[in-house]
Amino acid sequence: MNTKFIKINKKINNFNKTIKVDGDKSLSIRWALLASQAIGNSKAFNLLRSEDTLNTLKCLKKLGVKIKLSKKFCQIEGRGINGFLFKKNLILNAGNSGTLGRLLIPLLIKSPYKIKIIGDKSLSKRDFSRVIEPLKNMGVNFYPQTKKKLPIFIKGSNYLRPIKYIENRGSAQCKSSVMLAALNIHGETSINAKKSRNHTELLFRNLKIPIKIKKKKNHDIIKITKPNYINCFNFNIPGDISSSAFFIVLTLLTKNSKLLIKNININSSRLGVIKILNKMGAKIKLLNIKKIDNESCADLFVKSAKNLKGINCPSSLNSSAIDEFLIIFLAAAKANGVSYFKNISELNQKESPRLKIGSKILSMIGVKVVSDKNSIKIYGNPNLKLKKNYIIKNFLKDHRVFMMSVIAALSLGGTWKIFNPESVKTSFPSFLKIISKLGARIN
């Protein structure tokens, strides 16, 4: 995909289709990192083949891990806990992936040499102090000592200690970073974590890594003890609910349409988008529910919504919908009444300042918006139809901004020029191909 932009000048026609989306990104990256710590050959099926995942594999190869990537599966020959081949002057590039950057660093905490961690322009703007500080408390060295953003250097230590860590942002990346560091630390690491995605906890349990979890109303208390080793394991990766969300909203906003999305991860910590849209009047159904490798999966069935309504979104749903808010905002723009989303400043810690950019796009298409750094009010218009020209660019190549813009163009009309289509390669390479299968015309 070498084009600098795409053009959309026609709304999508009604459709009745069945689709599959790419593998879950959170699970793909976590599987690869944990497989590298296991002993023996681990295989993943339906691994996401995006830039974020491929950058994960590239970093692991630089650390001496043998990887075989075929059409059917990915095989990683694990080197065991602290089994990486550390070299002098090593540079590891996390690309656009905050998940990779923040979850790879804790696996490097015994490196005898300085390792340089770099990322692209977007990732280099994001806050890494949230994982640096707890790792420093464990005894890990970072250079320059006061730096909070990439590029940074990490140097391990032989004098690591367990900590009691309070994670109060609802960030699964911060929580998981400390959990992965605990694999290399003798003693019990304790985490008091605000509710967030629990993929890492489920994987730890699946791999019989010593973990205790006490669930409270608004937080979890997680205690981890260093395992002697991790056995190799096979893993079946379901489709990504974050990727599905764009097609769900496209269906809701397109008259006389139905869509079945096959085999999607419906982990309870990821269902916020379904709960929010259903509260707004959507009737998204979960079919054929089953568990695969400790993760809940289902087929999602959605059809056009005749009357979406505004929502005063409960903050308790924020962490389970954090990657889907942009497309939820678009649904709110077409709903009847005012929608209010609060305590969502974490959106501005993503690939771009999403709250700010989402507000700007909605204002551009004529939707009344009142927003600040932590909240947004969207004054919905059920009769919203676009006829003007719209240009979307300068969004730090954020894949979700690009995809939101495509769905807006196809569901609301107007003539759109949307830059940086290559941005979807980070998380959802087949996005535009699936859009075309639904009957959309993209130039």
N, C-alpha and C positions, 0 to 999 in steps of 0.2 A: 504494500500500500504506500505508494510514493507521492500521491497527490497531496497538495497542500491544504485542500479544503474539499468539501462535498457540497452539492446544491440540492435542495429539496423545494419543489414549488407546487406540490400536489399532495393533498391529504390522502391517507391510505383508505382503500375501500374496505368494506366489511369482510371479515374472514372467519373461518371455522377450521382450525388447524390443531395438530399435535406436534410439539417440538421437544427437543432436548437442548439444554444449555451446558456450557463447559463445566468441568469439575470445580468443586469448592476451593477457593484460593487459600483460605485460612487453614484448611485441612491439608492441602497439597504441600504448603511450606512447612507446616508442623511435622507432617509425616517424614519429609526429607531430612529435617534436622534431627529428629529422634532416631530415624533409621541409621544415620551416620554414627550415633552413639551406641548402637546395638552391636552384637557379635553375630556375624554371618550375613547371609543375603536376605534382604527384605524386598518385597515387591509391592508396588502400588498400581492399581488398575484405575483408569479414567483420571490419571493425574492431569491437572490443568497445564496446558502447554502455552503459558503466557510468559511475557518477559520477566515478571516477578519470580515465577517458579524457575525459569531457566537460569536467571541470575543466582538463585539459591543453589542450583546444581553446579554452576560455574565456581562459586565460592567454595563449595565442598570439595570440588576437584583440586582446587589450589591448596587445600588442606590435606591432600593425599588420599581422598576418598575415591574409590573406583565406582563408576556409574555406567549402567547400560540403559539406553533409552530406545525402546522399540515402539512400533505402532500400537501394540496391545498393552504394554506395561512399562514401568520404570523399575529397574533393579539397582539397589544400593548395597554395596558390600561394606557393612559397618566396621568401624575400627575400634569400637568399644568406648567406654567413658574415658575422656582425656586421651584418646588415641590418635588425635590429629598429628600430622607431620608438620610441625611449626618450622618455618624458615625465616631467615633474616630478610628484612626489607620487603615483607609481604604486604600487598595492597589488595583489599577485598572491596568490591564494588557492589553495593546494595541496590543500585539503580534507583528506581522510583518507589521501592517497597519499604514502608515503615515497619511492616511485620518482619521482613527479613533482617533489616538493620537492627531492630531492637531485640530480636530473638536469636540472632547469630552471636552477638557480642557476649552474652553469658556463657556460651560454649567455649570462649577463648580465654577464660579467666586463669588458666594455668600456663599460658604461653610464656616461654622464657625470653621472648623477643618482643619488641614493639611491633604491633600490627596496625596499619593504617586503614581506617574504615572511611570510604567515600560514598557519595550518592549523586544523583542528578541534581539539577537546579532546584526542583521542587522539594526533594528530600532534604537538601542542604539548608532549607529554610525552616525545617521542623525541629521541635524541641526534643533533644535527646537527654536533657538533664534528668528527666523523669525515670530513665533507666540507669544513667550514670551514677546518680546519688546513692541508691540502694546498693549498687555493686561496689562503690567506693567504701561504703560501710562494712562490706564483707572483706575488704582488704585489697581490692583490685586497683590498679594504677591507671590513670588517664592523663593524657597530655594534649594540649596545654591544660593545666589543672582547672582553670576557671571557664573553659570553653563549654558551651551548651549545645552546639550544633556541629554537623559534619562539615569538613573532615576532622576526625579526631584519631588519636593513637591510643591503643590499649596495650598494657603490658600486665601479664599475670603475676601471681604471687604464690609462694608455697605456704603462706601463713593466712589462709582464708578462714573465716569464722561465720557461723550461722547468725542470722539476725531475726529480729521481730520487725516486720515491715507492715506499714499501714498504707493501703492503696485506696484513696478516697475519690478518684476521678471516675471510676467505672471503666478503666482501661484494661482490656484483656491483654494487650501487649505488655504493659508494665507488670502486671501480675505474672504473666507467663515468663517474662525475663527472669524474675527472681526464682520462679519454680525451676527453670532450666539451670540456673546457676547452682541451685541446691543439689544437682546431680554430682557436683564436684566438691561438696563441702561436708565434712564429717559433723555429726550432730544434727539437731532438729531445727529446720528453718520454719518460721511461723509467719503466715500472711493473713492479715485482716483486710479482706478485699470487698469493696463495694461491688454489687452484682454486675457481672459482665459475662461475655462469652466463656463457655466452660469447655471448649475443645481440648485444651491442654490437660485439664483434670481428667477428662474421659480417656484420653490417650494414656495418661499415667496409670490409670486403673486397668486399662486394657493390657498394659505391659507389665503389670504387677510391680510397679515402682511404689515403694512404701509411701502412701498418702492417706491422710485422715482429713475429712471434710465435715465441718459442723455448720449446717445451714441456719442462718438467722433471717429475720424479716428483710432487712436491707443490705446485709453483707454476709459473706462466708468466712469462716475461720479455717484456713488450710495449713496443715502441718506436713512437712516432707522430710524424710530421712534418706540419706544417700544410699542407693542400691549398690550391691556388689557388682552387678552387671545387668545389662538389658538384653533379652533374647531377640533375635531377628523376628520379623513379623510381616505378614501380608495385610494389605489394607485396600478396601474398596471405597473409592471416593465418590460420593453422590454429587449431583448438580448443585450449583451455588444459588442460594436463595437471593443474594444481592443482585446477581445477574438476572434472575427471574423477575425481580420487582419491576424492571423497565417494561417487560412484556405484559405483566399484570396490569399496569397503569395504562399502557397503550390499549389493551382490550377494554378496560373500564370506560375509556374516553372515546371509543369507536363504536358507533351504533351497530346493532344487530350482529355482534361478534362473539365468538366463543373460542376458548383456548385451553388446551390440556398440556401441561408442562410435566414431563416424566422424571421421576426419581430425583427429587430435590431434598436436600438436607433441611429437616424441620426441627433441628435442635431447639429446645425451649428457650435458650438464650439468644436465638436468632429470629424469633417469630414476631417481633415487634411490628414489622411492616404489615403482616397479615392482620394482626389485632387492630392496628390503627385504621387500616383501610376498611375493615369490616365494621368498625365503630362509625365510620363515615357513610355506611350504607352499601358497601360492596358485599357480595356474598361469595367469598372465595372458599372453596371446599377442599379439604384434604382427603384424598382417596388412597386406598391401598397402603395404609400405614404399616410400616415394618421397622425393625431394627437391624442394621448392618454394621458389624464391628463397633458396637456400642453407641452408634449414632442413629437417631430416628430419621426416617426418610418417608416420603409420600409423593404421590402425583398431585399436582395442583390444578384445580379446575376453576376457571373464571369466565364470566360473561359480562357483557356491557352493563353499566350501571345507569339506570334511568334518573335517579335522584341522589347524587352524592350530597352530603351535608357537612357543614363545618364541624370542627372538633376542638374542644379544649383538651389538648393532648396531655394525659397524665405523665408526669416526669418519670414515673416508674418504668415507662416503656422506652425511654430514651436510649439506654445502652443496648437494648435488643433491636434497635432500628437505626443505629448511628450511621451506617453506611447507606441507608435508603432514604434519608430525609430529603435529599434533593428531589427525588421523583415523587415523594409524598407531597412536597410543596406544590408540585405541578397538579396533582390531583386536587389539592385544596384550592388552587386557583380556579378550578372549574366547578367547585362545590357551592352549594347554596348556604350563605352565611359566612361568619368570620371563624377562621381557624387560628388557634393560639398555641404556639410551641415555645416552651420556656426551659431554662437551664440547659441550653444546647451549645454552650461556648466551645465544647469539645469538637464541634464541626469545623472550627477554624484551625484545628490541629491536624487536619487531614492533608491530602495531596495539594489542596489549595484552600484558601479561606472560604469554605463552602457556604457558610451562612451569608457572608458578604456577597459572594458571587451569585448565589441563588436569589437573593433579594434584588440584585441588580437586573437579572434576567427577567424576573416577574414584573418589575417596574417597566422594563423596556417593552413588554408585550401588553402593557396597559392595565396591569393588575395593581390595585392599591395595596401597598405594603408598609407596615411600620415595624422597624427592626432596630435592635441595638446589638451589643456584643454577645448577648446571652439569650435573646429571644426574638421571635418574629410573629407578627399578626398579619394574616393574609385574608383580604376581603374578597371572598370568592364571587365569581360571576358565571352562573350556569350557561349563559348565552354567549360566552366568550368565543369569538371567531376572529381570526387574524387575516388581514389582507395586505399588510405593508411588507417592506423588505427588512430583514433582520440579519445582522452579522454577529457571530459569536467567535471571539478570539481573545488572546491574552488571558488565558485561564490556567496557566502553568501546566498545560497539557494534562489536566485532570480528567481521567477517563470517565468519571461519573458526570462531570459537567457536560462533556461531549454527548454522552448517551441521553442525558436529560433533554438536551437541546434537540436531538434527533426525534425523540418522542413528542416533544412540544410541536415541532414542525409537522409531523405526520398526523397528529390528533387535532391540532387547532387551525392549521392552514397558514397562509402567508408564503412568502418567498424567502428562503433561508440560505445563507452561506455560512457553513460551520467549519472552522479551521481545525487542523491537527487531528485528522481521523486516525492517524497511527497511534494516538493515545490509548485506544482500546486494547492494543497489544499487551499492555501491562496486566490486564485482568480478564479480558473477554475477547479473544481474537476472532471468534466467529460471530460477533454481534451483528455486523452489517450483512453477513451472509444469511442469518436467520431472519433479519428484517426484510430482506429481499424475498425470502421464501413465503413470507406472509403477504406478499403482493405489493410492497412499497416500491416506488420509483425513486432511485437516488442517482444523481449525476455526478 
